[in-house]
Amino acid sequence: MLITDPWFYALAIPAFLITGISKGGFASGAGNTGVPMMSLVMPASQAAGIALPVLCAMDIAALRAWWGRWDAAQLRIMLPGAVVGIVAGSFVFGALSDSVVKLFIGAITLVFLARSLWLERGARVVAPRPGSRIRGAFWSACAGFTSFIAHAGGPPAAVYLYPLKLDRARLTATTVALFASVNYMKLVPYFFLGALSVQNLLTSLVLLPLAPIGIRMGVWLQGRMSDRVFYRIIYLLLAVTGVELVYEGLFR
């Protein structure tokens, strides 16, 4: 049966719009807020199952917008590691309690927030770091694992990609291509793990129109709102959500 809880939609709709805006190239890297916010009102594994089809639809639109502009060499480094992370995530996805998963998601959210704020301090100029198969494999495996558990692969991937100092378009396209591949690979194990139940898929279908709307909003907002303002909004949402999830994971 379709989820009808109004609190669920009050959280899910803005969360997916924000995710779509980010995937559309505006403030790319803002992170996927869908699972953390939905996890406030439902089991985290169910939130992940509902989110995946919507994210896959967003990936199609994002790939069309950024097709061919990615860094193929970095994708060749990162994709094998991401597969390893996906396999590892599939083994623990159903074995962890909801409290542990919420604590995990909340911790990832707060670490991502802290790292983002740390990198934004001052106006330091840091030389680009060359690519590395070892670092790329390690951080992409972490990204595949956290993406499988909570669609939160952005922070580990960023730890590897950001120091490379790719230009904005290439960084965005590379991130889009990486997580489009990851998300579609997750569909099969999600199905066999029961995360794509009829109820979850019906709810995903209701939320599906947010995919093209969010992507188009991301394109429209470029040049109309500064990344700085958008990131401040995201950071506030992530801070509140992350703290609440950590609290629920520890004390409920």
N, C-alpha and C positions, 0 to 999 in steps of 0.2 A: 504493500500500500504506500502511496505517495506520502512523503513527510509534509505535515501541515503546520508544524510549530512556527508561529510568526517570529519568534526570537531567532530561530535558525536562519530564516530568510533575511532578517534584519542584519545579521552578521555576514551571511554568505554573499549577498548581492554586492555590497561595497567591496568585500574582499576580492571577488573575482573581477570586478571592474578595475581595481587597482592592479591586479596581476596582469590583466589584459593591456592596460596602459603601459606597464613596464615592458611586456613582451612586444608591444608595438614600437619600442625604441625610445620612448620618452622615459628618462630616468631609469635606463636599463640597469638591472642589478638590484632593484629595490626589493626583490625577493618575492616569494609566493606567500601571500598572507592568508590564502584560503583555508588550508588545514589548521594552522594555529587558531584562527578565529572560530572556525566551525567546531573545533575540539572543545570549546568552552561549553557547548550545549549537547554534545554527543560523543560517543567513543571515538578516539582518534583514528582507529582503523576504518571505521565507517566513513569518517570525514575524508580520509585518503581515497577510499573507493569512489565516493561521489565526485571528488575533484578530478580524478584522472581523465575521464572522457571529456570534461570541459577543457582541461589543459591540452589534450590532444587536438581538440578543435582549434584552440588558440594557436597551437604550433603550426597548423596548416596555414593560417592567415599570416603568421609571423614569418614563416619560410618564404611565402610568396613575396613579402615585402623586402626580405634581405637575401634573396636567392643569389648564390654565387659570390657573395662578398666576404665569406668566412675565410679563416686561415686554415687551409687544408692540412698543412704540416702539423699544426697543433691538434687538429681533430684526429689525425692518425696516431698521435701520441696518447690522447685522452680516451678515445672510445674503448680500446681493449680494457683499460683499467675500470672504466664505468661498468662494463659487463661483469667483471669480477665483483664489484660492489653490489650490483643488482642480484647476482646469485647469492651472495652472503645475506643480503637483506631478505630474500625470499625464505631463508631458513629460520629467521627469527621473527618474521612479521606476525605470525599467529601465536607465537610462544610467549610474548611479553604481555604483562598485565596492562590494562588501560592506564593505571597510575604511572607505571614506568614509562610508557610511551608519551604520556602528557609531560612528564618531567623531562624526558629526552627532547621533545619538541620545544618546550619552554626554554631549556638550556641552549639549544641551537639558536633559537630566536634572539636570546639575550647576548650570546657570544657574537652573533652576526651584527647586532646593534652596536655593541661595544667596539668591535673591530672597525666598523664603518665610521663611528665618531672619532676613533683614534686616528684613522687615516686622514680625516678631514681637518685635523688640528693644524693651525698655522698655514703656511704656504710653501712647504718644503718641496724642493725639486730633487727627485730621486732618479738616478740613471736607470735605463731599461735593463732588465735582467734577461739573459739568454734563456731560451727554452731548454728543458731537460727531460729526457725520457723517464728518469727515475722519479723526479718530483712530479711530473705530469701524471705518471701511472699511479703514484701514491694518492695524490689529491683527487684524481678522477675516480679512484676506487672509493674513497671516502664520499665523494659526491654521489656516486651510484648507490651507495648504501643508504645515505641520509635521504636521497630522493625516493628510494623505494619505501622507506619507513614513513616519510612525512612530506614528500615532494619538496624537500628542503636541501636540494643539492647545490644551490647557488653559493652559499658561503665557502664550502671547500673548493669548489671550482674557481672562485674568485681569488682564493689564496694563491693559486698557481697562475691564473691568467692575468690578474691586475698588474703584477710586477713586470710583465712583459712589455707594458706600455704600448699595446696595440692602439691604433687610432680608433676613435669611438665607433665608427661604422663596422670595422673589422671585428672589434671586440663584441659588439652586439650580435652580429651575424654568427660569429663562432659560438657564442653562448646559446643562441637560438637553435642552431644546428645540433649542438651537443645534446641539449635537453629534449629536443624533438625526437632524436634517436632514442634517448633513454626512456622517454615516456611511452613510446610505441613498443619498445621491448618489454616494458612492465605490464602491458595488457594481458599477455598470456599467463604469467604467474599470478597476477591479480585475479584472473578468472578462476583458476584452479584453487586459489586460496579462499574463494567465496566473497571477495571484496566487491565484485561486480554483480551483486544480487539484483533481483527485479526491482526492489524498492530503491536501491541506490541508483540504478540506471534510469528509472522514471524521474527521480529527483534531478539527476544530471541533465536529463532531457529538458526539464523546466528551466534549468539554469543555462542551458546551451546558448540562447540568444545573447548572453552577456559576452561570449567570446568575440564575435565580430564587433560588437559595440565597444568593448574595452580596447581592442586593437585600433579601431578608428579614432577613439578618444586620444590614444597615445600619439597617433599621427597628428591629430588636430592641435594638441597641446604644445607640440614643438613650436617654439617661437612665440607662444602666448603665455606660458607660465615657466618660470625658471625652474631648473632641476632642484635648486636649493630649497625652494618653497615646497615642492612636491616631496622631497626627501624628508623634510621636517614633519610633514603630515604622516608619512609612512613610519618614521621613527617613533612618533608618539603612539601610534596604533600598536607597533611591535612591542614597545616598552610595556604598555598596559597588558597586552595579551600574554607576553612572555612571563611577566611576574605572576599573573593569575594562573597560568598553566603550571609553573613551578610550585606555586602554593597548593594547587589541587593535587599535583603528583606527590607532594610530601605529606599532606595533612588530610586528604580525603580518600 
